[in-house]
Amino acid sequence: MNTNPVLSAVIITFNEIDHIKECIASIDFADEIIAVDSYSSDGTWEWLKSHPQITAVQHPFRNFTEQKNFALAQATGKWVYFLDADERVTPALKEEISEVIALTDSHDAYWNYRSFMFQNKRLYFSGWQTDKVYRLFKREKCRFTDKRIVHETLEVNGTEGYLKEKLIHYSYKDFDDYRSKMLHYGRLKAVEAHRQGKSWTIFHQYLRPTWKFFNHFFLRMGFLDGSKGATISYLNALGVFERYRELKKLKKRQ
């Protein structure tokens, strides 16, 4: 391992054996690779431990923000590229990352646009055409905000920029897998909303999911993606429905 790393690739994992090998291969140009696993049972942990280029650590999962901040604390490079197991760095993006971290006047954090893949084919609309996330940033300038526990974001102490090349996002494997993911996110968002003192109403329970579907399928032109757009729009709306269903339960337990 490089004793004075410039770029640390950081990833959190849980049962990602279908994704992890290609993900790591796409980021293997980093000086160090940190993987924090939340006790996978599908062989992910064993594979990570056996890989000579990876520093693998296990840590119990409570929420995404806490897990990512723990993972970030393991990194030692000046720069961090944080990615999910279902994401892939393209050769063009790899080149751009290398160019950015070599600049003397670089920003402190960079947004990365993503191409959303639906069963290995790109989804062009359905709300994903402008999808972007923080991925590349200076380690000492950023941390994940504890105000959010899902769809976490960075607090950046400095300037921000945008990478031109897109990251490939293989989020949709099949209907059941994506449905499970949206329900999980919905429950975490409910906990977040409950902590913030937000209330449940019948309006939120039914109109918010309806608006989500309408926005993604019609306003964000999901209909141009055909049946795939309808599926994604429905499942994203289902996640919103689950958020308020779970929030109602949490309110009753008070």
N, C-alpha and C positions, 0 to 999 in steps of 0.2 A: 504494500500500500504506500502511496505517496505520503512522505512525512510532512509535507507542507502543501496540502491540497488547495487548489484554487476553486474547483467545482465539486460540490457534494450533491449527488442525486439521492433524494429521500423519498421513501414510499412506505405506506402502511398497508398491511395485508390481513385478510381473513378468508380462508378457503378460496384461494385464487389460482389453483393449480392449472386451470384452463388458460390463464392469461399471463402468469408471472414470467415464464421463460421468454416469451417474445417481448414483454415489457422491458425486462432487464437487458436483453440483447440490444434494444433500441437506445439505451442510455449508457452502454458500456464504455463510452468515451470519457465518462466522469472520472475524476481522480479518486473518489471514494463513493461507494454505494451503501446507504444505510437502509435497512429494512426492519420495520417494527411490526411484528406479527401478534395478533390477539388470539393466540392459541388455536390455530387452524387444525382441522382434523382430516384434511383431504390430501395430505402430503406436501402442502405448501411449505410448512416449517422445515421439514426434513430436507427439501430441495434447497431452501435458502441457506440452511446451515452447511450444506455440502459444497456450496459455491465458493470458490477461493477468493472471488473479488468482492463478496458481500459481507458487511458487518451486520449480522442478524441478531435481533434482540426480541424477547417476548415481553409483552406488557398488556394487562387487562384493559379491555375497551369499555369506556364509560360514555364517551361521546366523541365526535369527530374532532372538535377543537382541542380537547385535552390530549387526545391521542397524537394529533399532528404537532402540538407544541412539545410533547415528550420526544417525538421523533426528531424534531428540529433541534432539540437540545443535544442530540447525539452527534450532530454534524460538526465538522471542524473547518470546512472550507470557507473561503471568503464569500463565495457565491453558492447559492442553493438552487437546484431545480427540483421542485416538488411535484411528483406525478402520482396518479392512481394506477393500479395494476391493469385496468382496462384501457389505458392510454398508450400510445406509441409515438416516439419521436422519429420523424422522418429524416432521411439524409439531409435534405435542404434545411430543416429546422436545426439539426445538429450543427451544421455549418454556421447558421446564423447565431446560435448560442455561443459558439466559440469566438465569433467575431465580436459580439457584444461584450463579453467578459474581458476581451483584450483591449477595449477602448479605455482611454484615460478620462473621457468625459461622459461616461455611461450614466443612465438613470439608476436609482436605487432599487426599483422593482419594475417588472414588465408583465403586462397582460399578454396572454396567449389565446388567440382565437382557436376554436376547435371544430373539426369536422365530425358530426355525429353519424356513427355507422349503425345501420339497422340490418342485422344478420349479414354483415360483410359488404353491404351496399350503402352508399352515402345517402343520408336524408338531407334534402336541400332546403326544406322549409319547416313548417310545424313549430316555429318558434326557435329553432336551433341555428338559423342562419347568422345570428349575431352573438352566439354563445361565446363567452370569453371568461377566463379565470386567471388569477395570478399564478404564475409558475416559476419564473426566474427572478431571484431577488438577492440582495446582499444580506447575509445572515445576521449581521449586527444591527441592521436597520429595520428589521421586520419581525413581527410575531403574529400568531393567529389570535384574533380578538375573542375574549371570553364572553362577549355579548351574544354570540351565536354558537349553537352546538351542532348545527347541521347546515350544509351549504356555507361553511365557514369562509371567512375572508381575512385578509391581512390588514394589520395596522402598519402603515408605512411611514416611517420617519424620514421623509425625503421626497424625491421626485419620482414620477412614474412615466413609463413609456409603453410602447406596443411592439411586440414581435410581428413581423410580416408573415412568416410561415406558420401554417396551422398545425396543431397537434391533432392526431387521430384519436377519436374517442369511441371505443367499442363497448358502449354501455348496454346495448340491447342484444342479448344472446337469444332469448326466446320469451314468449309471453309470460310464462310463470315466473321466470327469473326477474324480469323487469317489474312485474306486478309486486313481487316480494320486496324488491328494492324500494318501490314507491311507497308501499305500506310502512316499511321501516323508517323511511325519511319522514313520512307523515306523523308517526308516533313521536319521533324526536322533535319535530317542529311543535307538536302539542306540548311537550315538556317545556320547550323554550317559551312558547306563548304563555303557559301557566306561570312560569317564573316571572314573566314581565307583567303579570296581572291582567292579561287580556281575558275578555269574557266570551262565553259561548252564547250564540243566539240562533234561532231557527233560520234567520237570514244568512248567517255565516255557513251554517251546515249545508244548505241546499243551493243558495245562489252563488256562493264563491266557487264551488266546483263547476257549476254551469257556466259561469263567466270564464273560468280557466279553459274549458273545452272550446267555447265560442272564440275566445281570443286566439288560441293556438290553431284551431282548425280553419277558422274563417279569416280573422284579421291578420294572422301570421301565415296565412296561405297554406295551411296543412293539407287542404284539399288537393293541392298540386302534387302532393306526395301519394295521393290515392289512398288505398286501404292502409298502407303503412302510416300515413299521416293521421288517419282516424284512430288507429290503434294507439299511437303515442299520445295523441291528444286526450283520449279516454283514460289512459293509465295515469297521465299527469294529473288529470282532474280527480281521479280516484285517490291519489295521494293527498290532495287538498281535502276531500271528503273524510278521509281517515284522520287527518289532523284535527278536525273539529269534532269528530266522533270521540276521539281519545281525549280531547280537551274537556268535553262534557263529562266524561268519566272522572277526570282529575278534579273537576269542580265539585262533583258530588261527594268526593272523598274528603273534602276540606272539613 
